[in-house]
Amino acid sequence: MVCGLSPDFISITFAKDSNIPLALVCLQNAVNTYKEAHYAMHEVFAHRMWYLEKKKPRNDDAATFFGLFYVDDAALRLYSAGEHLANGIIMMLEINDKDLEPYKKKGDRERVSQQSIVGRFLRKQKADHPVTKAVSKLVDSKEWCATINYRNRWVHEQPPTVKGLGIVYKRGRRWKDSPTGKEHMLCISGEGDTPEYSIDTLIGFTQHALFQFSDTLTSVIKFYVGLLRCSGFEFDES
Protein backbone atom coordinates (compact mmCIF):
# COMPACT_ATOMS: atom_id res chain seq x y z
CA MET A 1 0.00 0.00 0.00
CA VAL A 2 2.72 2.47 1.00
CA CYS A 3 4.85 1.88 -2.07
CA GLY A 4 1.86 2.51 -4.33
CA LEU A 5 1.10 5.97 -2.93
CA SER A 6 2.41 9.31 -4.23
CA PRO A 7 3.63 12.08 -1.91
CA ASP A 8 2.54 14.61 -4.54
CA PHE A 9 -1.03 13.32 -4.46
CA ILE A 10 -1.12 13.10 -0.67
CA SER A 11 0.09 16.71 -0.35
CA ILE A 12 -3.18 17.94 -1.85
CA THR A 13 -5.02 17.72 1.47
CA PHE A 14 -2.23 19.00 3.73
CA ALA A 15 -0.87 22.49 4.34
CA LYS A 16 2.14 23.49 2.27
CA ASP A 17 4.45 23.33 5.32
CA SER A 18 3.16 19.97 6.62
CA ASN A 19 5.70 17.17 6.96
CA ILE A 20 3.09 14.42 6.94
CA PRO A 21 3.42 13.78 3.17
CA LEU A 22 7.21 13.57 3.62
CA ALA A 23 6.67 10.71 6.05
CA LEU A 24 5.43 8.62 3.12
CA VAL A 25 8.82 8.78 1.40
CA CYS A 26 10.59 7.76 4.62
CA LEU A 27 8.21 4.82 5.08
CA GLN A 28 8.77 3.78 1.45
CA ASN A 29 12.53 3.87 2.11
CA ALA A 30 12.02 1.74 5.23
CA VAL A 31 9.91 -0.82 3.33
CA ASN A 32 12.40 -1.08 0.46
CA THR A 33 15.39 -1.43 2.78
CA TYR A 34 13.52 -4.06 4.81
CA LYS A 35 12.87 -6.00 1.59
CA GLU A 36 16.61 -5.90 0.85
CA ALA A 37 17.39 -7.18 4.36
CA HIS A 38 14.81 -9.93 3.81
CA TYR A 39 16.55 -10.90 0.56
CA ALA A 40 19.93 -10.98 2.32
CA MET A 41 18.52 -13.35 4.95
CA HIS A 42 17.10 -15.54 2.18
CA GLU A 43 20.61 -15.80 0.71
CA VAL A 44 21.99 -16.87 4.10
CA PHE A 45 19.80 -19.98 4.02
CA ALA A 46 20.24 -20.55 0.28
CA HIS A 47 24.03 -20.62 0.56
CA ARG A 48 24.02 -22.79 3.67
CA MET A 49 21.64 -25.24 2.02
CA TRP A 50 23.88 -25.39 -1.04
CA TYR A 51 27.21 -25.84 0.73
CA LEU A 52 26.02 -28.01 3.62
CA GLU A 53 23.31 -30.16 1.97
CA LYS A 54 23.64 -30.08 -1.81
CA LYS A 55 27.41 -29.85 -2.24
CA LYS A 56 29.26 -33.18 -2.22
CA PRO A 57 31.42 -33.19 -0.21
CA ARG A 58 29.94 -30.47 1.98
CA ASN A 59 31.98 -27.31 2.41
CA ASP A 60 31.62 -25.92 5.92
CA ASP A 61 34.12 -23.10 5.36
CA ALA A 62 32.19 -21.76 2.37
CA ALA A 63 28.88 -22.09 4.21
CA THR A 64 30.24 -20.02 7.09
CA PHE A 65 31.86 -17.41 4.84
CA PHE A 66 28.81 -16.78 2.69
CA GLY A 67 26.42 -17.08 5.63
CA LEU A 68 28.39 -14.42 7.50
CA PHE A 69 28.57 -12.18 4.42
CA TYR A 70 24.80 -12.14 4.00
CA VAL A 71 23.86 -12.01 7.68
CA ASP A 72 26.16 -8.99 8.04
CA ASP A 73 24.35 -7.40 5.13
CA ALA A 74 20.96 -8.10 6.72
CA ALA A 75 22.06 -6.52 10.02
CA LEU A 76 23.41 -3.42 8.27
CA ARG A 77 20.22 -2.96 6.26
CA LEU A 78 18.01 -3.50 9.30
CA TYR A 79 19.79 -0.66 11.06
CA SER A 80 19.29 1.53 7.99
CA ALA A 81 15.61 0.59 7.81
CA GLY A 82 15.28 1.57 11.47
CA GLU A 83 16.70 5.00 10.70
CA HIS A 84 14.26 5.48 7.82
CA LEU A 85 11.38 4.45 10.08
CA ALA A 86 12.51 6.87 12.80
CA ASN A 87 12.58 9.74 10.30
CA GLY A 88 9.14 8.70 9.06
CA ILE A 89 7.80 8.91 12.61
CA ILE A 90 9.33 12.37 13.04
CA MET A 91 7.61 13.59 9.88
CA MET A 92 4.34 11.76 10.54
CA LEU A 93 3.93 13.11 14.08
CA GLU A 94 5.45 16.48 13.06
CA ILE A 95 8.13 16.37 15.74
CA ASN A 96 10.66 19.20 15.44
CA ASP A 97 14.36 19.45 16.25
CA LYS A 98 13.66 21.42 19.41
CA ASP A 99 11.48 18.57 20.72
CA LEU A 100 14.30 16.06 20.14
CA GLU A 101 17.18 18.18 21.41
CA PRO A 102 17.03 16.97 25.06
CA TYR A 103 17.29 13.35 23.90
CA LYS A 104 20.40 13.75 21.74
CA LYS A 105 22.78 13.69 24.69
CA LYS A 106 24.22 10.49 26.17
CA GLY A 107 26.44 11.59 29.00
CA ASP A 108 29.14 13.73 27.43
CA ARG A 109 28.49 12.39 23.93
CA GLU A 110 25.96 13.14 21.22
CA ARG A 111 23.69 10.33 20.10
CA VAL A 112 23.92 9.87 16.35
CA SER A 113 21.28 7.18 15.93
CA GLN A 114 17.95 8.75 14.96
CA GLN A 115 16.04 5.68 16.08
CA SER A 116 17.61 5.88 19.53
CA ILE A 117 16.74 9.58 19.86
CA VAL A 118 13.18 9.16 18.61
CA GLY A 119 12.59 6.09 20.79
CA ARG A 120 13.57 7.96 23.94
CA PHE A 121 11.45 10.96 22.97
CA LEU A 122 8.38 8.83 22.35
CA ARG A 123 8.68 6.94 25.63
CA LYS A 124 9.06 10.15 27.58
CA GLN A 125 6.62 12.45 25.78
CA LYS A 126 4.08 10.11 24.14
CA ALA A 127 4.07 7.04 26.34
CA ASP A 128 0.50 5.97 25.49
CA HIS A 129 0.69 6.68 21.77
CA PRO A 130 0.06 3.66 19.46
CA VAL A 131 3.33 4.35 17.61
CA THR A 132 5.24 4.38 20.90
CA LYS A 133 3.79 1.01 21.85
CA ALA A 134 4.81 -0.47 18.49
CA VAL A 135 8.32 0.97 18.71
CA SER A 136 8.75 -0.10 22.34
CA LYS A 137 8.17 -3.75 21.43
CA LEU A 138 11.09 -3.53 19.02
CA VAL A 139 13.34 -1.55 21.36
CA ASP A 140 12.70 -4.03 24.19
CA SER A 141 13.49 -7.03 21.99
CA LYS A 142 16.77 -8.67 22.98
CA GLU A 143 17.20 -9.93 19.41
CA TRP A 144 16.83 -6.44 17.94
CA CYS A 145 19.26 -5.02 20.50
CA ALA A 146 21.74 -7.80 19.75
CA THR A 147 21.49 -7.10 16.02
CA ILE A 148 21.98 -3.35 16.41
CA ASN A 149 24.87 -3.87 18.84
CA TYR A 150 26.49 -6.27 16.37
CA ARG A 151 26.03 -3.75 13.54
CA ASN A 152 27.49 -0.91 15.63
CA ARG A 153 30.59 -2.90 16.48
CA TRP A 154 30.90 -4.06 12.86
CA VAL A 155 30.94 -0.41 11.71
CA HIS A 156 32.75 1.42 14.50
CA GLU A 157 35.09 -1.16 16.03
CA GLN A 158 36.78 -4.41 15.13
CA PRO A 159 34.14 -6.65 13.54
CA PRO A 160 33.11 -9.29 16.11
CA THR A 161 35.00 -12.54 15.63
CA VAL A 162 33.11 -15.57 14.34
CA LYS A 163 33.82 -19.29 14.69
CA GLY A 164 34.62 -21.20 11.52
CA LEU A 165 36.74 -18.58 9.75
CA GLY A 166 40.11 -19.90 10.78
CA ILE A 167 42.34 -18.41 13.47
CA VAL A 168 41.04 -15.06 14.73
CA TYR A 169 42.60 -12.43 16.96
CA LYS A 170 41.03 -9.74 19.09
CA ARG A 171 42.63 -6.33 19.10
CA GLY A 172 44.68 -5.83 22.23
CA ARG A 173 48.16 -6.16 23.66
CA ARG A 174 49.35 -9.73 23.74
CA TRP A 175 51.43 -9.44 26.92
CA LYS A 176 49.49 -10.33 30.08
CA ASP A 177 50.21 -9.78 33.75
CA SER A 178 51.46 -12.83 35.63
CA PRO A 179 49.45 -14.21 38.59
CA THR A 180 51.80 -12.40 40.96
CA GLY A 181 51.53 -9.12 39.09
CA LYS A 182 55.30 -8.74 39.16
CA GLU A 183 56.01 -10.20 35.74
CA HIS A 184 54.46 -10.40 32.30
CA MET A 185 53.61 -13.39 30.17
CA LEU A 186 53.28 -13.92 26.43
CA CYS A 187 51.44 -17.02 25.25
CA ILE A 188 52.44 -18.11 21.74
CA SER A 189 50.13 -21.00 20.93
CA GLY A 190 49.24 -20.36 17.31
CA GLU A 191 45.58 -20.95 18.19
CA GLY A 192 44.47 -17.31 18.28
CA ASP A 193 41.61 -16.08 20.46
CA THR A 194 38.26 -17.67 21.17
CA PRO A 195 35.65 -16.41 18.65
CA GLU A 196 32.76 -14.47 20.15
CA TYR A 197 29.98 -15.80 17.92
CA SER A 198 28.97 -18.84 15.98
CA ILE A 199 27.27 -18.33 12.64
CA ASP A 200 24.16 -20.06 13.99
CA THR A 201 23.91 -17.54 16.85
CA LEU A 202 24.21 -14.60 14.46
CA ILE A 203 21.58 -16.01 12.12
CA GLY A 204 19.26 -16.73 15.05
CA PHE A 205 19.01 -13.24 16.52
CA THR A 206 19.18 -11.42 13.16
CA GLN A 207 16.34 -13.49 11.73
CA HIS A 208 14.17 -12.75 14.77
CA ALA A 209 15.05 -9.04 14.53
CA LEU A 210 13.91 -9.11 10.91
CA PHE A 211 10.51 -10.50 11.91
CA GLN A 212 10.17 -8.06 14.78
CA PHE A 213 11.00 -5.07 12.62
CA SER A 214 8.38 -6.19 10.11
CA ASP A 215 5.73 -6.16 12.85
CA THR A 216 6.73 -2.68 14.03
CA LEU A 217 6.88 -1.28 10.50
CA THR A 218 3.42 -2.69 9.76
CA SER A 219 1.96 -1.11 12.91
CA VAL A 220 3.43 2.31 12.12
CA ILE A 221 2.19 2.14 8.52
CA LYS A 222 -1.33 1.26 9.71
CA PHE A 223 -1.29 4.33 11.95
CA TYR A 224 -0.10 6.47 9.02
CA VAL A 225 -2.88 5.15 6.80
CA GLY A 226 -5.29 6.10 9.60
CA LEU A 227 -3.93 9.65 9.51
CA LEU A 228 -4.56 9.78 5.77
CA ARG A 229 -8.11 8.49 6.24
CA CYS A 230 -8.77 11.21 8.78
CA SER A 231 -7.66 13.73 6.15
CA GLY A 232 -10.20 12.45 3.64
CA PHE A 233 -8.44 9.65 1.78
CA GLU A 234 -10.26 6.41 1.17
CA PHE A 235 -8.66 2.98 0.70
CA ASP A 236 -10.24 -0.20 -0.55
CA GLU A 237 -9.01 -3.69 0.30
CA SER A 238 -6.48 -3.66 -2.57
ZAKESE-536478 format. One record per residue (C-alpha): residue in three letters; y, z negated, x negated. Coordinates in nm, 2 decimals. Layout:
% residues N
+---------+--------+--------+--------+
: residuo :     py :     pz :     px :
+---------+--------+--------+--------+
:     ALA :      Y :      Z :      X :
...
+---------+--------+--------+--------+
This chain:
% residues 238
+---------+--------+--------+--------+
: residuo :     py :     pz :     px :
+---------+--------+--------+--------+
:     MET :   0.00 :   0.00 :   0.00 :
:     VAL :   0.25 :  -0.10 :  -0.27 :
:     CYS :   0.19 :   0.21 :  -0.49 :
:     GLY :   0.25 :   0.43 :  -0.19 :
:     LEU :   0.60 :   0.29 :  -0.11 :
:     SER :   0.93 :   0.42 :  -0.24 :
:     PRO :   1.21 :   0.19 :  -0.36 :
:     ASP :   1.46 :   0.45 :  -0.25 :
:     PHE :   1.33 :   0.45 :   0.10 :
:     ILE :   1.31 :   0.07 :   0.11 :
:     SER :   1.67 :   0.04 :  -0.01 :
:     ILE :   1.79 :   0.18 :   0.32 :
:     THR :   1.77 :  -0.15 :   0.50 :
:     PHE :   1.90 :  -0.37 :   0.22 :
:     ALA :   2.25 :  -0.43 :   0.09 :
:     LYS :   2.35 :  -0.23 :  -0.21 :
:     ASP :   2.33 :  -0.53 :  -0.44 :
:     SER :   2.00 :  -0.66 :  -0.32 :
:     ASN :   1.72 :  -0.70 :  -0.57 :
:     ILE :   1.44 :  -0.69 :  -0.31 :
:     PRO :   1.38 :  -0.32 :  -0.34 :
:     LEU :   1.36 :  -0.36 :  -0.72 :
:     ALA :   1.07 :  -0.60 :  -0.67 :
:     LEU :   0.86 :  -0.31 :  -0.54 :
:     VAL :   0.88 :  -0.14 :  -0.88 :
:     CYS :   0.78 :  -0.46 :  -1.06 :
:     LEU :   0.48 :  -0.51 :  -0.82 :
:     GLN :   0.38 :  -0.15 :  -0.88 :
:     ASN :   0.39 :  -0.21 :  -1.25 :
:     ALA :   0.17 :  -0.52 :  -1.20 :
:     VAL :  -0.08 :  -0.33 :  -0.99 :
:     ASN :  -0.11 :  -0.05 :  -1.24 :
:     THR :  -0.14 :  -0.28 :  -1.54 :
:     TYR :  -0.41 :  -0.48 :  -1.35 :
:     LYS :  -0.60 :  -0.16 :  -1.29 :
:     GLU :  -0.59 :  -0.08 :  -1.66 :
:     ALA :  -0.72 :  -0.44 :  -1.74 :
:     HIS :  -0.99 :  -0.38 :  -1.48 :
:     TYR :  -1.09 :  -0.06 :  -1.65 :
:     ALA :  -1.10 :  -0.23 :  -1.99 :
:     MET :  -1.34 :  -0.50 :  -1.85 :
:     HIS :  -1.55 :  -0.22 :  -1.71 :
:     GLU :  -1.58 :  -0.07 :  -2.06 :
:     VAL :  -1.69 :  -0.41 :  -2.20 :
:     PHE :  -2.00 :  -0.40 :  -1.98 :
:     ALA :  -2.06 :  -0.03 :  -2.02 :
:     HIS :  -2.06 :  -0.06 :  -2.40 :
:     ARG :  -2.28 :  -0.37 :  -2.40 :
:     MET :  -2.52 :  -0.20 :  -2.16 :
:     TRP :  -2.54 :   0.10 :  -2.39 :
:     TYR :  -2.58 :  -0.07 :  -2.72 :
:     LEU :  -2.80 :  -0.36 :  -2.60 :
:     GLU :  -3.02 :  -0.20 :  -2.33 :
:     LYS :  -3.01 :   0.18 :  -2.36 :
:     LYS :  -2.98 :   0.22 :  -2.74 :
:     LYS :  -3.32 :   0.22 :  -2.93 :
:     PRO :  -3.32 :   0.02 :  -3.14 :
:     ARG :  -3.05 :  -0.20 :  -2.99 :
:     ASN :  -2.73 :  -0.24 :  -3.20 :
:     ASP :  -2.59 :  -0.59 :  -3.16 :
:     ASP :  -2.31 :  -0.54 :  -3.41 :
:     ALA :  -2.18 :  -0.24 :  -3.22 :
:     ALA :  -2.21 :  -0.42 :  -2.89 :
:     THR :  -2.00 :  -0.71 :  -3.02 :
:     PHE :  -1.74 :  -0.48 :  -3.19 :
:     PHE :  -1.68 :  -0.27 :  -2.88 :
:     GLY :  -1.71 :  -0.56 :  -2.64 :
:     LEU :  -1.44 :  -0.75 :  -2.84 :
:     PHE :  -1.22 :  -0.44 :  -2.86 :
:     TYR :  -1.21 :  -0.40 :  -2.48 :
:     VAL :  -1.20 :  -0.77 :  -2.39 :
:     ASP :  -0.90 :  -0.80 :  -2.62 :
:     ASP :  -0.74 :  -0.51 :  -2.43 :
:     ALA :  -0.81 :  -0.67 :  -2.10 :
:     ALA :  -0.65 :  -1.00 :  -2.21 :
:     LEU :  -0.34 :  -0.83 :  -2.34 :
:     ARG :  -0.30 :  -0.63 :  -2.02 :
:     LEU :  -0.35 :  -0.93 :  -1.80 :
:     TYR :  -0.07 :  -1.11 :  -1.98 :
:     SER :   0.15 :  -0.80 :  -1.93 :
:     ALA :   0.06 :  -0.78 :  -1.56 :
:     GLY :   0.16 :  -1.15 :  -1.53 :
:     GLU :   0.50 :  -1.07 :  -1.67 :
:     HIS :   0.55 :  -0.78 :  -1.43 :
:     LEU :   0.44 :  -1.01 :  -1.14 :
:     ALA :   0.69 :  -1.28 :  -1.25 :
:     ASN :   0.97 :  -1.03 :  -1.26 :
:     GLY :   0.87 :  -0.91 :  -0.91 :
:     ILE :   0.89 :  -1.26 :  -0.78 :
:     ILE :   1.24 :  -1.30 :  -0.93 :
:     MET :   1.36 :  -0.99 :  -0.76 :
:     MET :   1.18 :  -1.05 :  -0.43 :
:     LEU :   1.31 :  -1.41 :  -0.39 :
:     GLU :   1.65 :  -1.31 :  -0.55 :
:     ILE :   1.64 :  -1.57 :  -0.81 :
:     ASN :   1.92 :  -1.54 :  -1.07 :
:     ASP :   1.95 :  -1.62 :  -1.44 :
:     LYS :   2.14 :  -1.94 :  -1.37 :
:     ASP :   1.86 :  -2.07 :  -1.15 :
:     LEU :   1.61 :  -2.01 :  -1.43 :
:     GLU :   1.82 :  -2.14 :  -1.72 :
:     PRO :   1.70 :  -2.51 :  -1.70 :
:     TYR :   1.33 :  -2.39 :  -1.73 :
:     LYS :   1.37 :  -2.17 :  -2.04 :
:     LYS :   1.37 :  -2.47 :  -2.28 :
:     LYS :   1.05 :  -2.62 :  -2.42 :
:     GLY :   1.16 :  -2.90 :  -2.64 :
:     ASP :   1.37 :  -2.74 :  -2.91 :
:     ARG :   1.24 :  -2.39 :  -2.85 :
:     GLU :   1.31 :  -2.12 :  -2.60 :
:     ARG :   1.03 :  -2.01 :  -2.37 :
:     VAL :   0.99 :  -1.64 :  -2.39 :
:     SER :   0.72 :  -1.59 :  -2.13 :
:     GLN :   0.88 :  -1.50 :  -1.80 :
:     GLN :   0.57 :  -1.61 :  -1.60 :
:     SER :   0.59 :  -1.95 :  -1.76 :
:     ILE :   0.96 :  -1.99 :  -1.67 :
:     VAL :   0.92 :  -1.86 :  -1.32 :
:     GLY :   0.61 :  -2.08 :  -1.26 :
:     ARG :   0.80 :  -2.39 :  -1.36 :
:     PHE :   1.10 :  -2.30 :  -1.14 :
:     LEU :   0.88 :  -2.24 :  -0.84 :
:     ARG :   0.69 :  -2.56 :  -0.87 :
:     LYS :   1.02 :  -2.76 :  -0.91 :
:     GLN :   1.24 :  -2.58 :  -0.66 :
:     LYS :   1.01 :  -2.41 :  -0.41 :
:     ALA :   0.70 :  -2.63 :  -0.41 :
:     ASP :   0.60 :  -2.55 :  -0.05 :
:     HIS :   0.67 :  -2.18 :  -0.07 :
:     PRO :   0.37 :  -1.95 :  -0.01 :
:     VAL :   0.43 :  -1.76 :  -0.33 :
:     THR :   0.44 :  -2.09 :  -0.52 :
:     LYS :   0.10 :  -2.19 :  -0.38 :
:     ALA :  -0.05 :  -1.85 :  -0.48 :
:     VAL :   0.10 :  -1.87 :  -0.83 :
:     SER :  -0.01 :  -2.23 :  -0.87 :
:     LYS :  -0.38 :  -2.14 :  -0.82 :
:     LEU :  -0.35 :  -1.90 :  -1.11 :
:     VAL :  -0.15 :  -2.14 :  -1.33 :
:     ASP :  -0.40 :  -2.42 :  -1.27 :
:     SER :  -0.70 :  -2.20 :  -1.35 :
:     LYS :  -0.87 :  -2.30 :  -1.68 :
:     GLU :  -0.99 :  -1.94 :  -1.72 :
:     TRP :  -0.64 :  -1.79 :  -1.68 :
:     CYS :  -0.50 :  -2.05 :  -1.93 :
:     ALA :  -0.78 :  -1.98 :  -2.17 :
:     THR :  -0.71 :  -1.60 :  -2.15 :
:     ILE :  -0.34 :  -1.64 :  -2.20 :
:     ASN :  -0.39 :  -1.88 :  -2.49 :
:     TYR :  -0.63 :  -1.64 :  -2.65 :
:     ARG :  -0.37 :  -1.35 :  -2.60 :
:     ASN :  -0.09 :  -1.56 :  -2.75 :
:     ARG :  -0.29 :  -1.65 :  -3.06 :
:     TRP :  -0.41 :  -1.29 :  -3.09 :
:     VAL :  -0.04 :  -1.17 :  -3.09 :
:     HIS :   0.14 :  -1.45 :  -3.27 :
:     GLU :  -0.12 :  -1.60 :  -3.51 :
:     GLN :  -0.44 :  -1.51 :  -3.68 :
:     PRO :  -0.67 :  -1.35 :  -3.41 :
:     PRO :  -0.93 :  -1.61 :  -3.31 :
:     THR :  -1.25 :  -1.56 :  -3.50 :
:     VAL :  -1.56 :  -1.43 :  -3.31 :
:     LYS :  -1.93 :  -1.47 :  -3.38 :
:     GLY :  -2.12 :  -1.15 :  -3.46 :
:     LEU :  -1.86 :  -0.97 :  -3.67 :
:     GLY :  -1.99 :  -1.08 :  -4.01 :
:     ILE :  -1.84 :  -1.35 :  -4.23 :
:     VAL :  -1.51 :  -1.47 :  -4.10 :
:     TYR :  -1.24 :  -1.70 :  -4.26 :
:     LYS :  -0.97 :  -1.91 :  -4.10 :
:     ARG :  -0.63 :  -1.91 :  -4.26 :
:     GLY :  -0.58 :  -2.22 :  -4.47 :
:     ARG :  -0.62 :  -2.37 :  -4.82 :
:     ARG :  -0.97 :  -2.37 :  -4.94 :
:     TRP :  -0.94 :  -2.69 :  -5.14 :
:     LYS :  -1.03 :  -3.01 :  -4.95 :
:     ASP :  -0.98 :  -3.38 :  -5.02 :
:     SER :  -1.28 :  -3.56 :  -5.15 :
:     PRO :  -1.42 :  -3.86 :  -4.94 :
:     THR :  -1.24 :  -4.10 :  -5.18 :
:     GLY :  -0.91 :  -3.91 :  -5.15 :
:     LYS :  -0.87 :  -3.92 :  -5.53 :
:     GLU :  -1.02 :  -3.57 :  -5.60 :
:     HIS :  -1.04 :  -3.23 :  -5.45 :
:     MET :  -1.34 :  -3.02 :  -5.36 :
:     LEU :  -1.39 :  -2.64 :  -5.33 :
:     CYS :  -1.70 :  -2.52 :  -5.14 :
:     ILE :  -1.81 :  -2.17 :  -5.24 :
:     SER :  -2.10 :  -2.09 :  -5.01 :
:     GLY :  -2.04 :  -1.73 :  -4.92 :
:     GLU :  -2.09 :  -1.82 :  -4.56 :
:     GLY :  -1.73 :  -1.83 :  -4.45 :
:     ASP :  -1.61 :  -2.05 :  -4.16 :
:     THR :  -1.77 :  -2.12 :  -3.83 :
:     PRO :  -1.64 :  -1.87 :  -3.56 :
:     GLU :  -1.45 :  -2.02 :  -3.28 :
:     TYR :  -1.58 :  -1.79 :  -3.00 :
:     SER :  -1.88 :  -1.60 :  -2.90 :
:     ILE :  -1.83 :  -1.26 :  -2.73 :
:     ASP :  -2.01 :  -1.40 :  -2.42 :
:     THR :  -1.75 :  -1.69 :  -2.39 :
:     LEU :  -1.46 :  -1.45 :  -2.42 :
:     ILE :  -1.60 :  -1.21 :  -2.16 :
:     GLY :  -1.67 :  -1.51 :  -1.93 :
:     PHE :  -1.32 :  -1.65 :  -1.90 :
:     THR :  -1.14 :  -1.32 :  -1.92 :
:     GLN :  -1.35 :  -1.17 :  -1.63 :
:     HIS :  -1.28 :  -1.48 :  -1.42 :
:     ALA :  -0.90 :  -1.45 :  -1.51 :
:     LEU :  -0.91 :  -1.09 :  -1.39 :
:     PHE :  -1.05 :  -1.19 :  -1.05 :
:     GLN :  -0.81 :  -1.48 :  -1.02 :
:     PHE :  -0.51 :  -1.26 :  -1.10 :
:     SER :  -0.62 :  -1.01 :  -0.84 :
:     ASP :  -0.62 :  -1.28 :  -0.57 :
:     THR :  -0.27 :  -1.40 :  -0.67 :
:     LEU :  -0.13 :  -1.05 :  -0.69 :
:     THR :  -0.27 :  -0.98 :  -0.34 :
:     SER :  -0.11 :  -1.29 :  -0.20 :
:     VAL :   0.23 :  -1.21 :  -0.34 :
:     ILE :   0.21 :  -0.85 :  -0.22 :
:     LYS :   0.13 :  -0.97 :   0.13 :
:     PHE :   0.43 :  -1.19 :   0.13 :
:     TYR :   0.65 :  -0.90 :   0.01 :
:     VAL :   0.52 :  -0.68 :   0.29 :
:     GLY :   0.61 :  -0.96 :   0.53 :
:     LEU :   0.96 :  -0.95 :   0.39 :
:     LEU :   0.98 :  -0.58 :   0.46 :
:     ARG :   0.85 :  -0.62 :   0.81 :
:     CYS :   1.12 :  -0.88 :   0.88 :
:     SER :   1.37 :  -0.61 :   0.77 :
:     GLY :   1.24 :  -0.36 :   1.02 :
:     PHE :   0.97 :  -0.18 :   0.84 :
:     GLU :   0.64 :  -0.12 :   1.03 :
:     PHE :   0.30 :  -0.07 :   0.87 :
:     ASP :  -0.02 :   0.06 :   1.02 :
:     GLU :  -0.37 :  -0.03 :   0.90 :
:     SER :  -0.37 :   0.26 :   0.65 :
+---------+--------+--------+--------+
